[in-house]
């Protein structure tokens, strides 16, 4: 069931967002190459970067068709280069509740440049502008301190700890009026 249909353009200061396509699979392989933090996104036994990228991109394309939302390609405005993914995900069972989640991932060579915060904040602003729901969450591994800081910068508060994708995670949440 379609929950929301993205309205483009979606842009921040340095980034433009668009739907992922099969053409992004090669560039997205960089996320799965020499990345010691794949367990933060639920990948506990990684296959090849090619296989992981294909699964990831196809999952998002399926989400677009089923719910209208999913993780988007995050590209540098200046060059069009794919630097990460960020978007809104429909979760039909988070501790028994249906929730929208803001997710974000950055290709390792672009870490520590503020891109994760820029992406997450822009998607939260989009979420709020389009009045998608009265609350949004981010699900973050308990050891992923970097993403926890991003969630706090995004005006979210840490709530519950629970098991998600076979790993301990926190729910960060933001409510809207």
FENHU-V807205 format. One record per residue. N is the residue number from 1. RES is the residue in one letter. PSI is psi in radians with two decimals (999 if undefined). OMEGA is omega in whole degrees, 0 to 359 (999 if undefined). Layout:
n & res & psi & omega
N & RES & PSI & OMEGA
N & RES & PSI & OMEGA
This chain:
n & res & psi & omega
1 & X & 2.28 & 180
2 & X & 2.17 & 181
3 & X & -0.54 & 179
4 & X & 2.53 & 175
5 & X & 2.10 & 180
6 & X & 2.45 & 176
7 & X & 1.94 & 182
8 & X & 2.70 & 7
9 & X & 2.63 & 170
10 & X & 2.07 & 184
11 & X & 2.70 & 170
12 & X & -2.94 & 183
13 & X & -0.82 & 185
14 & X & -0.12 & 192
15 & X & 2.46 & 168
16 & X & 2.53 & 183
17 & X & 2.54 & 177
18 & X & 2.93 & 177
19 & X & 2.48 & 173
20 & X & 2.57 & 175
21 & X & 2.98 & 176
22 & X & -0.51 & 179
23 & X & -0.28 & 180
24 & X & -0.17 & 186
25 & X & -0.78 & 182
26 & X & -0.86 & 181
27 & X & -0.62 & 183
28 & X & -0.28 & 175
29 & X & -0.51 & 180
30 & X & -0.50 & 178
31 & X & -0.54 & 185
32 & X & 0.10 & 182
33 & X & 2.14 & 179
34 & X & 0.72 & 178
35 & X & 1.85 & 182
36 & X & 0.00 & 186
37 & X & 0.39 & 180
38 & X & -0.49 & 178
39 & X & -0.38 & 177
40 & X & -0.40 & 178
41 & X & 0.36 & 173
42 & X & 0.17 & 179
43 & X & 1.76 & 185
44 & X & -0.44 & 181
45 & X & 1.34 & 188
46 & X & 2.45 & 172
47 & X & -2.80 & 180
48 & X & 2.69 & 176
49 & X & -0.63 & 180
50 & X & -0.80 & 181
51 & X & -0.79 & 181
52 & X & -0.73 & 180
53 & X & -0.77 & 180
54 & X & -0.82 & 180
55 & X & -0.79 & 182
56 & X & -0.92 & 184
57 & X & -0.76 & 179
58 & X & -0.62 & 178
59 & X & -0.73 & 180
60 & X & -0.74 & 180
61 & X & -0.67 & 176
62 & X & -0.75 & 178
63 & X & -0.74 & 179
64 & X & -0.76 & 182
65 & X & -0.63 & 184
66 & X & -0.70 & 186
67 & X & -0.17 & 182
68 & X & -0.24 & 180
69 & X & 3.00 & 180
70 & X & 3.14 & 181
71 & X & 2.37 & 181
72 & X & 2.76 & 170
73 & X & 2.33 & 175
74 & X & 2.00 & 187
75 & X & 2.50 & 175
76 & X & 2.23 & 179
77 & X & -0.69 & 186
78 & X & -0.67 & 187
79 & X & -0.28 & 185
80 & X & 0.01 & 183
81 & X & 2.38 & 177
82 & X & 2.12 & 180
83 & X & -0.23 & 181
84 & X & -2.97 & 178
85 & X & 2.51 & 174
86 & X & 2.61 & 178
87 & X & -2.99 & 181
88 & X & 2.28 & 180
89 & X & 2.39 & 173
90 & X & 2.15 & 176
91 & X & 2.08 & 184
92 & X & -0.06 & 177
93 & X & 1.55 & 172
94 & X & 1.80 & 184
95 & X & 0.73 & 176
96 & X & 0.05 & 181
97 & X & 2.66 & 171
98 & X & 2.27 & 185
99 & X & 2.68 & 168
100 & X & 2.42 & 179
101 & X & 2.49 & 168
102 & X & 2.12 & 179
103 & X & 2.70 & 181
104 & X & 2.49 & 177
105 & X & 2.48 & 182
106 & X & 2.40 & 176
107 & X & 2.34 & 187
108 & X & -0.66 & 182
109 & X & -0.20 & 179
110 & X & 0.13 & 178
111 & X & 2.72 & 173
112 & X & 0.56 & 176
113 & X & 0.17 & 178
114 & X & 0.13 & 182
115 & X & -0.69 & 180
116 & X & -0.79 & 179
117 & X & -0.77 & 180
118 & X & -0.74 & 180
119 & X & -0.87 & 183
120 & X & -0.77 & 180
121 & X & -0.75 & 180
122 & X & -0.70 & 179
123 & X & -0.64 & 176
124 & X & -0.72 & 177
125 & X & -0.78 & 178
126 & X & -0.82 & 180
127 & X & -0.79 & 181
128 & X & -0.77 & 180
129 & X & -0.68 & 184
130 & X & 0.09 & 176
131 & X & 0.87 & 184
132 & X & -0.67 & 178
133 & X & 3.04 & 181
134 & X & -0.02 & 174
135 & X & 2.69 & 179
136 & X & 2.63 & 181
137 & X & 2.90 & 163
138 & X & 2.34 & 179
139 & X & 2.09 & 189
140 & X & 2.28 & 177
141 & X & 2.43 & 183
142 & X & -0.41 & 180
143 & X & -0.09 & 183
144 & X & 1.35 & 184
145 & X & -0.64 & 179
146 & X & -0.84 & 179
147 & X & -0.53 & 176
148 & X & -0.70 & 177
149 & X & -0.68 & 177
150 & X & -0.79 & 180
151 & X & -0.72 & 178
152 & X & -0.73 & 177
153 & X & -0.46 & 180
154 & X & 0.20 & 176
155 & X & 0.35 & 181
156 & X & 2.74 & 177
157 & X & 2.46 & 178
158 & X & 2.32 & 180
159 & X & -1.82 & 190
160 & X & 2.57 & 167
161 & X & 2.37 & 180
162 & X & 3.00 & 179
163 & X & 2.21 & 179
164 & X & 2.25 & 183
165 & X & 0.76 & 177
166 & X & 0.52 & 180
167 & X & 2.57 & 179
168 & X & 2.29 & 182
169 & X & 2.83 & 171
170 & X & 2.61 & 167
171 & X & 2.18 & 169
172 & X & 2.45 & 187
173 & X & 2.58 & 173
174 & X & 2.29 & 178
175 & X & 2.63 & 180
176 & X & 2.70 & 179
177 & X & 999 & 999
